[in-house]
Amino acid sequence: MRLRSFIGILFGLAVVVVASFLTQQNRELIQERVHFGEGTTFSLWLVVLGVFLLGLLPPLIALLAGSVRRDLALRGERRQQRDAESLDRSFNRAVDFQADGQWARAAAELEAVLAGRPEDFSSLVRYGEVLRRLGRVDEALDVHRRASACFPRSVAVLYQLTEDYEVRGEAEVAREIRNRVLREFPGLGLDVLRRRRNAALGGRQWAIAADLQERIDTLLAEARGETGGPALVEAKHEVGVRRGLDYQRGVAALEDDRIEEAIERFERLLAQESRFIPAAIMLGEAELVRDHGEKALEVWLRGYAETGSPIFLQRIEDYFIKSNQPRRAIETLRRLIAEADHGLLLRFFLGRLYYRLEMHDDALKVLEGLSEPLAVSPTFHFLIGRIRQRRGENTAALAAFQTCAQCVGVPEVQFQCKVCRTTSSEWSDRCAACGSWNSMELRLEEALSAEELGLRESPAWVIPPQWVPEEVLTEADPPVGRSED
């Protein structure tokens, strides 16, 4: 109870007590008649009671009405809060169903949300997308039109409309909407597409990322025709991502036994950039699938000649060992050593090959000749220790392992991304940390130069940091007016 109400009640009780006391003290007086006109009289006590009631009842009624009104408002707020929480749960369930590909159940949940929040941005965008997935394109278009009317500055809604029109076969209308985005939101349309593409890259959804990349290229081509310089710079930044996606599509084709398509893609990539190591590696793998072992070997040898990358040496070595041709592996490495200006890396691999073939005396002879340039390489000392151990020279093996432990890093870590410097025990075509293609290099010894190792610089295709998504933009757009250089 509020203080004001409590004081009002006390005041009313006080008035009653005082009135009772005065009534007892003035009984004869209150029996007097009060004249209100000819023939109209009332007892004084009745007149006083009437005046009292007329003065007290209005505040009491107002107090009661206010209390009832506050109670009803509080109940209404609680009901609205429960409804809002219920709608939030329905929306979260819809998001989960959408992620699982349960489009019909997602649609049902979003319909419930929109019944309570007819202009909710996130629900409108998602509901339209779900309807399109269900094949209800006309309904999806109506939903996204409604969202566009409610949020006319939303680029995300405009892109949903372009997808609706494309599914309906109205490519010209979709193109016009993209042009509108380019005219009215310079840089912002590209920003949304890039973020979605990068989110797809992070999820290894190559087909979706490739589709978004095509849209980015279309916008950049149109912008280049209209504005020139800055758009041309942006287009150059996209080259690496475009080629990386083309490579991933080649890998997918190879995994699906579409060998000819995979080979065509890898060869096209190598024609564009001969130092793209993953494409050369996979081209050789595709030739192996076709039982063209010699052609695969030719591809890898050409790749090594072009880049000097030890990945090719590793793959050539594995190929000869698996095909029971160890002598050819030795002869190939010796020939490459004879032809090389800097054979340090090749001799290390020859010593390691001897070790793999259990030719421990020959391995030790070759590797000990490298002890000076590789004196601080943990990988080198670890290999020496294993060879000594296999020969039964436990004391020398222990000394080699101790030297290894004193050197930099852990011996198993052999590869490092030249973009983000993340290390890995295995080579991969794409850095798992920053997403760059063609960036993993051998980390034999940092003190040795690339020239001493016989390595050649090769391009790493990197996603610029400002284009890496902080979130997937399906629920809200970045601030209007933001642009990327």
N, C-alpha and C positions, 0 to 999 in steps of 0.2 A: 504494500500500500504506500502511495506517495505521501510525503510530509504534508502537502497542501490538503489532501483529502482527510488526513488524520486530524489536522487542526480544524477543518470545517465541521467534522463530526463532534469534536469536543465543544466547539462554539455552540452547535445546535443543542447539545445536552445542557450546556450552561444556561442557554436561553430558557429551556424547559424548566430547569430547577428554579430559576428566578421567577418565571411566570407562576409556578406553583406556589412559591412563597408569597408573592404579592396577592395571589387569589385568596389565600388563607387570611391575610391581614386586611383585606378590603372586600369582605363578602357582601356587605350591604351596598357598597359602591358598584360592584359589578352586576348587581341585580337591577340597577337603574336602567330605564328604557332610553334608547337613543332614537330620535325621530329623523326619518329620511324623507319625509313628505307627509301630506295629510293622510292619516289612516295607516301609515307605514312606519312601524317601530320595531326595533330589535333590542334584545338585552345587550348591555355593554360587553359582557364577557364573550358573547357570540361575535360581536364586531371585532373585538381584540383578536379572537381566534382566527377570524377570517383574514384580518390584516397579516397576522403571523404566518398563516399558511401561504398566502399570496407572496410573501417575501421569501419564505424558505423553500417552497416546492420548486421553483425554477432552477436554483442552483443544484438542488438534489437531482432533478431530472437531467440537467446538463452533466453532472458528475457521473451519473449512471450511464448516460449515452456515450460519454467519452470512454468510460471503462469498457463498455461493450465494443465500441469501435476499435479500440486498441487491441482487444483480444481477437477480434475478427482479422485485423491486419496482421497480427503475429501468426495466426493460423494460416493466413494466405501466404505469408513469406515462407513458412515451413513447407507448405504444399509446393510452392514454386521451387524451393531448394530440392525437395525430393524429386520433382519432375526434371529439374536440370541434371541432377545426378543420374537419373534413369536414362536421360538422353545421352549423357556422356558415356555411360556404359554401352549403350546401343552403338554409338559412334566407334568406340574402341573395338567392339566386336566386329563391326563392319570392316575396320582396318585389318583386323586379323583374318577375316574371311577373304578379303581382297588379296592379302599377301599369300594365302593358301590357294588362290584361284577358285574359290567357291563363290562365284559371281552372283548366283541367284540368292544365296543367303545374305551376301553383302548388300544386295539391292533391297531386300526386305528390311534390314536393319536401318539403312539410310532413309528409306521411306518413313520409318517411324521417327527418325530424327527430324526430317524436314516437316513432318506434320506438326511438330512442336516448335521448330525454328525454320520457318520457310525461307529465310534469307541468310542462312548460315553459309559462309563462303566455302569452307572446307567440305561440307556435306554436299553442296551443289556440284562442285568440281568432281568429287569422287563419284557421286551418283551418276552423273553424265558419263563418266568413263566406264563405270560398271555396266550401264545400259548399252553402251557401244560394244562392250565385250560380249554381251548377251545377244547381239545382233539387232537390238532395238534402236537403230541409228536415228530414226526420226524423233523418238522420245529423248534420246541423248542430246540431239541438236536443240530441242525445245528447252531442256534443262540448262544447257550452256548458254543459250540466248538469254534466259532469265538471269543467270549469274552475271552475264556481261552487262545487262541493264542495271543490275544492282551494284556492280563493281566495274564501271567503265574504264578504269585505269589499270585493270589487271591484265598483265601480259600472259599469265598462266592460262586464264580463261580463253584468251584469243587463240592460243596454241591448241587448246582443246577443241575449239571450233574448227581450226584447220584440219585436225584429224577427223572430226565428224564429217566434214565436207569431202575429204579424200576418200573415206570409206563409202560415202554415197556416190562416189564417182564424179564429183564436181571439183575437179582439180583446179579449174580456173578461179573459182571462188576462194579456194584454199590459198592459192598463190596471191590473190589480192589481199587477203588478210595478213599474210606474211609481209607483203609490201607495206601495209599499213603499220605493222609493228616496227618495221625498219625506218619508216618516215617519222612516226610519232614517238618512238622510244629508241633513239639511236644508242646502240650498245647494249640496251637492256634485254632485247630479244635474244641476242647472242649469249648474254650472260645466263639466261634461264636454260637455253639449250645446252650450253657447256656444262652447267651444273648437273643437269639430268644425264648427259652423256658420261660425265665423270663418275656419277653415282652408279651407272650401268657398268662402267669399267671396273669399279671397285667390287661389284658383285659378279664380275666375269660373265656378264650378259652381253656377249659380243654382238649378237644380231640386233638387239635394241640399240646398243652403242653405235653400230654402223649406220642404222637408220637415222639416228639423231645427227651423226656426223655428216650425212648427206644433206640434211637440212641446214646445218651450219655452213657447209660449203656453198649451198645455194644462196644463202643470205650474204655471205662474203663476196660471192661473184657479183651479185646485184649491187652491193655497196661499193665494190671496186669500180663498177661502171659509173656510179654516181659521184663518189667522193674521192676515189683515187688513193693517195698515199697511205693514210692510216689503215684502211681496209687491206691494202696490199701487205703491210707488215703483219697484220693479224693472220692473213692467209698463210704466210710463211710459217708462223707458229703452229699452224694446224697440220703441216705436212707430216711431221713425225707421228702425230696421233693417227692420221689417216693411213699411213703406211703400217703402223702397228696393228691397226684393226684389219687391214688387208692381210697381214701375216696371220692373225688369229683366225680369219675365215679360211685361210689355206690349211691351217692346223685342223680346223673342224672338218674340212673336206677330206683330209687324210684320215682322220679318225672314222669317218663315215664310208671309207673305201672309195671315195671319189678321187681316185689317184690322179687322173689326167687334169682335173680342175685344180687340185692342190699343186701339181708341178707347174701348171701355167701361172698360178699366182706367185709362187716362189721365184720363178724365172723372171717374171715381170718386176718383182721387187728388187732382185739383184741387178736387173738392167738399169733400174733407177738409182740404186745405191749398192755398189758391189761389195761394200764393207759391212753390210748388215748380216752379222754372224748367224743369228737364229734362222734366217731364211736359207742360208747356205747349208746349215746343219740339217734342216728339215727337208730340203731338196734332196740331199743324199739319202735320207731315210726313205723318202718316197721312191727313189730309184731302187733301194733295197727291197721294198715291197713288190716292185715289179721284177724282182730277181735280176736286176742289172747291177751286180756288185761292183764291177769294174767302173761303170759310169758313176756310181756313188763315190767310189774312191777318187775318181777324177775331180768330182765336184769339191770334195773336201781338201784335196791337195791344192786346187785352185784357190779355195777359200783361205788356206794357210798362206799361200804365196801373196795373197792380196792383203791380209791383215796381220799375219804373224801370230794369230791367237792360238794358245795351247789347247783350246777346246777341240780344234780340228785334229791335233796330234792325239789327244785322248780318244777321239772317235775312230780314227784310223787304227790305232793300236787295238781297241776293242774289236773292231771288225776283223782284223787279221787273227786275233786269238780265238774268237768265236768260230771262225771258218777254218781253224786248224792250220793256219799259215804263219807260224811264229817267225820262220826264216825271212819271209817277205816283210814282216814288220820290222825286223832288225835291219834288213837291207834298205828299206825305205828311209828309216831314220838316219842311217849312215850316209845315204845319198843326199838327204837334205842338209846334213851337217857339212858335207863336202861343198855344197853349193852356197851355203849361208855365209854372209859377212860376219854375223854375230851368232855363234852356235851355242851359247851358254844354255839357253832354254832347251834346245834340241838335245844337248848332251845330258842334261838332267833327266829328260824323258827317256833317253836311251838307257841310262843307268836304272831308272825305275822299271823299264820294260824288262831288263835282265832280271831284276828282283822278282817281278811277276812270273817270269819263266823259270824261277828257281835256279838261275845261273848266277849264284851269289858271288863267285870270284870275279866274273866279268863286271857285275854291277858295282862291286866295291872298287875295282880298278878305275872305272869311268867316274864314279862319284867322288873318289878321293882327289881326282884332278880338279874338282870344283870347290874344294874345301876353302880356298882363300876368298873367292868372290861371294860365296854363300856362307861365310863364317857366322853370320848372325841370323841365318834363316832357320826358324824352328822346324819347318817342314823337312829341310835337308838333314838336319841332325836326327830327327825322328826316323827318317828312312834309313840312315846309317845304323842307328840303333837296332832297327828291325833286322837288317841284314846281318849284323854281328850276332844277334840273338839266334838267327837261323843257323849260323855257322857254329854255334855252341860257344862263342866267345863272350861269355856272360859279363866279365869284368869290363871289356871294351864297350859292350852294349849298354851297360849301366852308365858308363861315363858319357856316352852319346846321349842317352836319355836325360842325364843331368844337365848337359849343355843345352839340350832342347828346352828344358824347363827354365833355364836362365835367359833364354832368348825372348824376343817379343812375342806375346800372344800365345794362343793355344795351337798346337800343331795341326789339329783337324781343320781349323779355319783357313781356307785357301783362296776364297773368292770375296771380292768387295765391290760394292756398287760405286762407280766413279761419280755418281750424282749426289747420293745422300750418305755415302760411306758405310752403309750397312754391310756387315760381313755374313758369309754363309759358307757352310761346308761343301755345298754343291753348286755347280753352275746352273743357271736358269736363263731362259730367254728374256725374262722380265723381272725386274726387282720387285719383290713382294712388299717392300716398305713404301717406295715412292711411285711404283707403277711404270718406271721408265723401261723402254725396250733397249736391248743391245748395250746394257750398261755394266754387266757383271764381268769383272776382270780378275785374272789370276793375281794373287797376292803372295808371290814367292818371297820377295824381299823388297821393302820399301826403299832401302838405300840404293838399290840398283835402278838405273834409268831404263826407260822403255827401249831406248836404242841398244843398250847392253843386252837386254833380253830378246832383242829382235822383234819387238812388238811395234805395230803401226797404229796410229790414231784412227779410231772408228767412231762414227756419230752415235750418240745416245738420243733416242727420241723421247723427249720429256714432256709431261703435262706441266705447263707453267703453274707455279704455286698459287697464284691468285685465281686460277681456274679450278682448283681442287675444291670440291663441295664441302661446306660445313654441314649442310642438311639437304635433303631431297626436297626441291621446291615444288610440291604439289598442293600444299595447303596455303601458302602465302608467297607473294612476290618480293624480290629485293626492293629497296627504296627507289621510288621513281626518280630518275635523273642520274642514277649511277651508271657509269660506263667504264669499259676496260680499254686500256691501250694495247 
